Amino acid sequence: MSTTNAIVHLTERSLWEEALVRGAYEMSTRGRTLQEEGFIHCSTRAQLPGTAARFFADVPDLVVLVIDPDRLGVPLKYEAARPGGEEFPHVYGPLPVTAVVDVETWG
């Protein structure tokens, strides 16, 4: 896998550990599931600090899921967060744990 095309997702360690048991991760973002949101919010490496500061500043024990897009098996689309805004990667389906090639502690 080329690290240049990897995307990342920030989440609570406990949610990732639950996904390992199930075989798929299905949280979209903090407090919202894939089913509620329609996709899983992800970031590029460059976008990660801003995402962490905006949505997870008060959450302890976070991990960064490093995702290989070639292993997803579901659509990946880069879409603007708001009209004319910066584009973020969105995963349209459950994230298979096999697509996560590394897990890093955040903070």
Contacts in CASP RR format, 6 or more apart in sequence:
PFRMAT RR
TARGET T0000
AUTHOR 0000-0000-0000
METHOD contacts of the structure
MODEL  1
MSTTNAIVHLTERSLWEEALVRGAYEMSTRGRTLQEEGFIHCSTRAQLPG
TAARFFADVPDLVVLVIDPDRLGVPLKYEAARPGGEEFPHVYGPLPVTAV
VDVETWG
1 68 0 8 1.000
1 70 0 8 1.000
1 71 0 8 1.000
1 101 0 8 1.000
5 68 0 8 1.000
5 69 0 8 1.000
5 70 0 8 1.000
6 45 0 8 1.000
6 66 0 8 1.000
6 67 0 8 1.000
6 68 0 8 1.000
6 69 0 8 1.000
6 101 0 8 1.000
7 42 0 8 1.000
7 43 0 8 1.000
7 44 0 8 1.000
7 67 0 8 1.000
7 69 0 8 1.000
7 76 0 8 1.000
7 89 0 8 1.000
7 91 0 8 1.000
8 42 0 8 1.000
8 43 0 8 1.000
8 44 0 8 1.000
8 45 0 8 1.000
8 48 0 8 1.000
8 64 0 8 1.000
8 65 0 8 1.000
8 66 0 8 1.000
8 67 0 8 1.000
9 25 0 8 1.000
9 40 0 8 1.000
9 41 0 8 1.000
9 42 0 8 1.000
9 43 0 8 1.000
9 64 0 8 1.000
9 65 0 8 1.000
9 67 0 8 1.000
9 91 0 8 1.000
9 95 0 8 1.000
10 43 0 8 1.000
10 48 0 8 1.000
10 51 0 8 1.000
10 52 0 8 1.000
10 55 0 8 1.000
10 56 0 8 1.000
10 62 0 8 1.000
10 63 0 8 1.000
10 64 0 8 1.000
10 65 0 8 1.000
10 106 0 8 1.000
11 25 0 8 1.000
11 27 0 8 1.000
11 62 0 8 1.000
11 63 0 8 1.000
11 65 0 8 1.000
12 59 0 8 1.000
12 61 0 8 1.000
12 62 0 8 1.000
12 63 0 8 1.000
13 61 0 8 1.000
13 62 0 8 1.000
13 63 0 8 1.000
14 61 0 8 1.000
15 25 0 8 1.000
15 27 0 8 1.000
16 25 0 8 1.000
16 63 0 8 1.000
16 65 0 8 1.000
16 103 0 8 1.000
19 25 0 8 1.000
19 26 0 8 1.000
19 95 0 8 1.000
19 97 0 8 1.000
20 97 0 8 1.000
23 96 0 8 1.000
23 97 0 8 1.000
24 94 0 8 1.000
24 95 0 8 1.000
24 96 0 8 1.000
24 97 0 8 1.000
25 40 0 8 1.000
25 65 0 8 1.000
25 94 0 8 1.000
25 95 0 8 1.000
25 97 0 8 1.000
25 100 0 8 1.000
26 33 0 8 1.000
26 34 0 8 1.000
26 35 0 8 1.000
26 40 0 8 1.000
26 93 0 8 1.000
26 94 0 8 1.000
26 95 0 8 1.000
27 33 0 8 1.000
27 34 0 8 1.000
27 40 0 8 1.000
28 34 0 8 1.000
28 36 0 8 1.000
28 37 0 8 1.000
28 38 0 8 1.000
28 39 0 8 1.000
28 40 0 8 1.000
28 41 0 8 1.000
29 37 0 8 1.000
29 40 0 8 1.000
29 41 0 8 1.000
29 55 0 8 1.000
30 55 0 8 1.000
30 56 0 8 1.000
30 59 0 8 1.000
34 40 0 8 1.000
34 93 0 8 1.000
34 94 0 8 1.000
38 92 0 8 1.000
38 93 0 8 1.000
39 77 0 8 1.000
39 90 0 8 1.000
39 91 0 8 1.000
39 92 0 8 1.000
39 93 0 8 1.000
40 90 0 8 1.000
40 91 0 8 1.000
40 93 0 8 1.000
40 95 0 8 1.000
41 51 0 8 1.000
41 88 0 8 1.000
41 90 0 8 1.000
42 67 0 8 1.000
42 88 0 8 1.000
42 89 0 8 1.000
42 90 0 8 1.000
42 91 0 8 1.000
43 51 0 8 1.000
43 88 0 8 1.000
43 89 0 8 1.000
44 88 0 8 1.000
44 89 0 8 1.000
47 86 0 8 1.000
47 88 0 8 1.000
48 64 0 8 1.000
52 62 0 8 1.000
52 106 0 8 1.000
52 107 0 8 1.000
56 62 0 8 1.000
56 106 0 8 1.000
62 105 0 8 1.000
62 106 0 8 1.000
62 107 0 8 1.000
63 103 0 8 1.000
63 104 0 8 1.000
63 105 0 8 1.000
63 106 0 8 1.000
64 103 0 8 1.000
64 104 0 8 1.000
64 105 0 8 1.000
64 106 0 8 1.000
65 95 0 8 1.000
65 100 0 8 1.000
65 103 0 8 1.000
66 100 0 8 1.000
66 101 0 8 1.000
66 102 0 8 1.000
66 103 0 8 1.000
66 104 0 8 1.000
67 91 0 8 1.000
67 95 0 8 1.000
67 99 0 8 1.000
67 100 0 8 1.000
67 101 0 8 1.000
68 99 0 8 1.000
68 100 0 8 1.000
68 101 0 8 1.000
69 76 0 8 1.000
69 89 0 8 1.000
69 99 0 8 1.000
71 96 0 8 1.000
71 98 0 8 1.000
71 99 0 8 1.000
71 101 0 8 1.000
72 91 0 8 1.000
72 95 0 8 1.000
72 96 0 8 1.000
72 99 0 8 1.000
73 96 0 8 1.000
73 99 0 8 1.000
74 91 0 8 1.000
74 92 0 8 1.000
74 93 0 8 1.000
74 94 0 8 1.000
74 95 0 8 1.000
75 91 0 8 1.000
75 92 0 8 1.000
75 93 0 8 1.000
76 89 0 8 1.000
76 90 0 8 1.000
76 91 0 8 1.000
76 92 0 8 1.000
77 89 0 8 1.000
77 90 0 8 1.000
77 92 0 8 1.000
78 87 0 8 1.000
78 88 0 8 1.000
78 89 0 8 1.000
78 90 0 8 1.000
79 87 0 8 1.000
79 88 0 8 1.000
79 90 0 8 1.000
80 86 0 8 1.000
80 87 0 8 1.000
80 88 0 8 1.000
81 87 0 8 1.000
81 88 0 8 1.000
END
